[in-house]
Amino acid sequence: MANRYDKSLKNLERSKHVIPLGSQTFSKSYTQYPQGHSPLYIERGNGGRVWDIDGNEYVDLVCGLLPVILGYCDPDVDAAIKKQLEKGITFSLPSVLETELAERLVEVIPSAEMVRFGKNGSDATSAAIRLARAYTGRDRVIALGYHGWQDWYIGATTRNKGVPSAVSKLTHKLPFNDLDAIYDLLAEYPEDIAAIILEPMSSIEPDDGYLESLRELTKKNGVLLIFDEVITGFRFALGGAQELFKITPDLSCFGKALGNGMPISAVVGKKEIMMEMQEVFFSGTFSGETLSLAAAIAVVDKIKKDHVIESLWKKGSYLSEEVTNRIKENGLSDFIKLSGKSPWKMLNFQDYGNTEGALFKTYYMVEMLKHGVLTIGTHNICYAHNDEDMEHILKAYDKTLMNLSNAISDGNIKNKLPCPTIRPVFNVRG
């Protein structure tokens, strides 16, 4: 019998000759999916579903690693792109669209008094760090979480190959929710810390008073507080997690959902700090590319008009509640735990006995893919996910969790796993 992923596997071999990993993105590469038992290339998407190059259909719970907040081929966004396409894409001078989008962001994001655009999250976070260093005259940075691929951040992780050690030493990665670690570092370098950059939350909730303490601590020590809202922005609230938690940072970084899949990001902040951008070099030929700007305007307008975020919360809450019940019913509560906010939930697979959580997660992915759900162990909800999609997801969970429970009870899950265990690129948010 032919493998249902034959075309994907053949194209991977072809691709490896000309593209390292066969992908532009680590998290989308074959190393992060069950080898031989998953799709590797998507041909098209519509609404909350995608089709791979073999013609297999899936409800998509990855949504492009979270940019696709409205759904694939959203009619309002597509119409805005097509309308602008007839006028042109990249011009020799700025477009008025830059101002129109910036005005919208200033209106809805608490920390935004001025705005600059980039093409991806790493653009925004790196611009914010350079800006913070320029404004404070300091070099060191505290990073809590994941902030992209640029030297200043990735050099402080285990994926630091190619980054000069002198650069790596200027960034200090600390655990989220650990105020004592920040106090200690500030005491060690009282005049050297330019900024603390963090995701206001990911799968881990901020402890009560944690964000408030960071805000007070940074003000007291002349340190800029930067929120990396590349994921949380336009997903938890229109103004981001800063609106949800009612904490206003000095600078913020937005991306992903801003363009519903189009490449655009933004660094926003207080006017006094942002004005440093007149001297700080942050400049790109495509930062004012108009198709993405038009898309982002349509996204922001639709989120406001159609109460998109309320829908994400409702759908995400329903799905997580139903999945949690199924986890309990199958006796898997010791193995699988859900964490995070409803619009972006994560499944945490625990080590159990001599079996590591990564093996459980790999088995889970194999089964969910087999039953038509594309997942990396997260619930990346989009506005287009409908009742039929939810029913499909829950039916896949019914089969997957039952099979996982039986495999664990039989004590031979290792033998039943048809592929190598998936290993993460690195401990992203550890």
N, C-alpha and C positions, 0 to 999 in steps of 0.2 A: 504493500500500500504506500502511495506517495505521501511524503511528509507535507502537512498542511502549510509549512513554511519554506517550501522548496525555493521559491523565487527570492525570498529574503536571504536564505543561506547562500545561494549562488551569487547574489549581488554583493554580499559581504566579502566573499572571496575576491571578487572583481575589485571592490572598493579598496581593500587592504593594500593593493598594489600602488595606489595613488593617494590615499588618505590615511594617515596614522589613526589607528583604532577604527577606521571606517566611518568616523563621525566627527562633527565639529564640536561636539559637547560630550564631556566625560559621562554625564548622567544619562545621556541618550544612547550611549554606545552598547555594543553587544556584551560588554563585561558586566553591565548592570541589569541584565535580563537572563532568565534561565536558558543556557546555551542549548540550541537545538529544539527548544520547546517554547519559543516566543517569536512574535513578529519583530523584525529589525528595521523595516522601512514602511512608512505611511505614504499612501498615494493620495488620499483625500479625506476631508472631514466635513461634517455638516451637523449643525446643532451641537448635541452632546455626544456625537458618535464619530468614529473614524474607521477607515478601511485600509488594510495593509495591501502591499503589492501582490499578495496572493489572492486577494479578494475577500479575506476574512473580515468580518464586521465586529466592532467592539463598542461598548459604552466606555467612554474615555474618562477615567478618574485621575489622569495626569494633567491633561489640558495644557500641553506644551511646557510643563514645569511651572504652571500657574499663570502665564500671561493671558490665556484664553478665558476671560472672566464672563463674557457674554455668550460665547459659543462660537463654533466655526461657521464662517460665512454669514455672520450677523448682517441682516439686510441694511440696517442703518449705517453701520461702519463701512460696509462694502460700497454703499451708494456714495458716501462721502469720499472714499478713495477714488472711485471711478470719476466722480465729478472733478476732482482735483487733477486726476491723470490727464484729462483733456486740456488742462492749462499748463502742465509742466511739473517736474519733480524737484529738481535742484537748480536754483538760479544763481546769478552772479551777485545778487544783493539779498538781504533778508526779505522774508515774506511777512505780510501782516498777520498771517496765521500764528507766527511766533508770539505776537502780542496778545492775540485773542485767547490762545491757550494759557499763556502766563497769567492773564487776568482771571481766568476761571480758577486756576490753581491758587492764586492769592485769595480768592473769595472763599474757597472751601477748606484749605489747609491752615490750621492755626498758626504754624511757625512760618508760613510763607508771606514775606513782604516783597521779595524779589525772586526771580527764577532764571535758571540757565538749563539748557537741554543737552542731553547726550544721546547715545544710541543703546546703551545697556546699563545694567546695574553697576558694573565695575567702573564705568565712566563716572557715574554719580558719586559713588563712595570715594573713589580716588580724588575727584575734584573737591569733595568736602574735606578730605584729610589735608590736601595741599592748601586749601583755603584756611583751615584751622591753624596750620603751621605758620602761614603768612600772617594771620591776624594776631596770634599770640606770641610769635617769635620763638616758639619752642619746637622741639623735634620729636619727642616721644609720644606714642599713642597707646591707649588701652583699647583692646578689641574684645568684645563679648559676642561670640557667634560667628557666622559666616558672612564675608563681605566681598567676595569676588576673587578674580584671578591676578590682580596687579601685584607687583613686587612688595609694596608696603604691607600688604596683608598676607599673601600666600607664603611669603618668606618666613612667617612665624608659625607655619604648619609643617606637617610631615611631607607635604608636596612642595618643598622649597628648592628643588633642583633648579639650578640656573639663576638663583637669586643671590647677590652678594651678601656675605655675612654681615657686613656693616649696615646694610639696609634691614636685614632680619632683626638685628638687635634693637632696633628702634620701636618695634611693635611688641607689646606685651599681651598675650592672649590669657585671659582670666575666665574663671567659671561664672556663668550667669547666676544671679541671686546671692553672690558671695561678697557682701560689702566689706568684710574684714580684709579680703585680698586687695581690694581697691585702696582701703585706708593704708595698708602696709606699703603699697607701691608709691602712693602719694608721699608717704613719709620718707621713702628711699630717694625719690626724685621730686622734691617739693617745688622746684622751679622749672621742671623739664617737661611736664605732661601738657601737650597741646589740646588733646581731645580724648573723650571716651566715646567710642562708637559702638552701638548695640542695636540688635533687633529688639524692639520693645517687648516682643514675645515671639516664640516659635511654637514648638510643641510644649514648651515649658512655660507655665504661667509665672508672671512676676509675683514674688512674695508681697504681702500687704506692706505698703510703705516703701518698697524697694525703689521704684521709679522716682517717688517723691524725694527719697534720700539722695539719689543720684543727682537730681536737679539741684538740691540744696548744696550738696558737696561740690559740684562743679562750679557753681557760682562763687562759693567761698574760696576756692583755690584758683580762680582765674582760668579754669579749664572749660573748653566748649563741649556741650552735650550734643551729640549727633545721633539722631534716630535713623537707622537703616530700615526704611519702610518699603523696600523694593518688593517684598511679598505682602506685607500687611496693608500697604496703601491701596485704597479703593476696594478692599476685601472685608475688613472688619467694620469700617465706617468710611464715608466719603472723604473725610479728613484724615483717614488713617488711624492707626492705633493711638496716636497722640490725642485724637478726638475722643476715642473710646475710653482711654485712661485719664484724660484731662490733665496731661502733662505736656507742656510746650518746650521742645528742645530749641537749641540755637540754630541748628541746621538739620535738614532732613533730606533723605534720598528716596526717590520714587522711581518705579519702573514697571516691569512685567505687565500688570493689568492695565496700565495707562493706555496702551495701544491695542489691546485685545489681540495681540500677536504681532503687531507691527513694531519695529525696533525703535523704541523711544524711552528715554529716562529723563529725570529732572533732579537737580539739586536746588533746594529752596531754603530760605532762611531770612534772618533779620537783615534789614537794609544796610545797617552799619557794617556788618560782616560781609555781606554779598557784594558791596561796593568794591571790596578788595579785588574782585574779578576784573576790574579795569586794568589791573597790573599783573595779577596772577594769570599765568598762561594756561587757559583751558579753552581750546579752540579746535574745531573739527569741520572739515568740508561738509559733512553730511549731518551735522547737528541740527540744521534748519531744514532738513529734507521734508518736503511738504506733504507727501502722502501719509507719513506717520503723524504729522501735526494735525492733519484733517481727521485722521482716524481717532486720535486722542480727544479732539474736541467732541466728536460724535460719541465717544465712550463716556466722557464726563457728563454730557447732556443726557444721554440715555440712562445712566445710573441715577441721576436726579429725577428724571421724568417718570421712569418706570419702576421706581423703588427696588432697584436691582439688589442692593445689599440686604434689604429685609428678606428678599427671596432666598438669597444665599444662606442666611441664618436659618430660615425655616426649613429649607431642604436639607441642609447639613445637620441640623438638629434631629430631624426625622430619621435620616440615614444612620447617624451615630447611635441613636436610641435603639433602633431595630437591630443593628449589628451587635451592640452590647448585649442585648437579650439573647441573640443567637450564640454568642460566645459563652454565655452562662449556661444555656441549655445544652451545649455540647461539652461542658466541663472543661473549658479552655481558659478560664479566668486567670489561672496561674501562669499561662503561657503568653496570652495576648492582652494588652491593655491599650485603650484609646486615650489619647491626650490632645490638648490644643483646643482652639475655639471651633465652633460648628462649621464655619465656612472653609476651614482648613485643618482637618483632623489627621493625626498620624497614628498608625498601628505600631505599637512597640512590642516586639517579639522577645520574650525573656529567655535567658538560659534556664534549662531545667534538667537537673541531674547531670548526666554527662553529655547532654545534647545542647549545643549552642543555639541561641535565638536566630542566628543567621540562617541555619538550616530550616527552621520552622518557616521563616519568611520566604525562603526560596520555594519550599513546597507550596506555600500559600499562593505565590505568584504563578507557579505552574498551573495550579488548579483554576485560579480565577481567569487566566488567559484561555485555558481550555474551554471555559464556559462563557467566553465572550466579554470579558471585562479587562481593559488595559489599566494596570495599576502598578505602582511602585511601593505600595503599602501606605498610601495616603488617600484621603478623600478631598481631592481638589475640585470643589463644586463649581459649576458654571451655571449661569442664568438659564441656559437652554436645556439643562437636564430636566426632563419631564417625568410624569408619573410612570410612563412605560419604561423609561430608563431606570428609574428607581426600582421598579418591580424586577427588571432584568438583573440589576446588581444584587438584589436580595436573594433571588433564586440562585445566582452564582455563589453567594455566601453560604446558602443552605447546603449546597453540594460540597463546597470547598471545606467548610468547617466540620461537616460530618466525616469526610474522608480524612482530614487531618486528625480528628479525634480518634478515629479507628486506627490510624497508623501509629499514633502515640500509644494507644492501649495495647496494640499488638507487639510493641517494643521493637519494631523493625522499620522505623521511618527512614533511617539512613539507606536501607536497601530499596525502599520505595521511591526515593528521590532519583529521578531519571537524568540528573545533570549535576555538575559541580555546584557547590554552595556559592552563592553570590557574595562577594566581598565589597564593602563600600569603598569609594575612591579614597576617602580618609574620614576621620571622625569630624564631620562638618561643624557640628555645634557643641562639641565636647569641651 
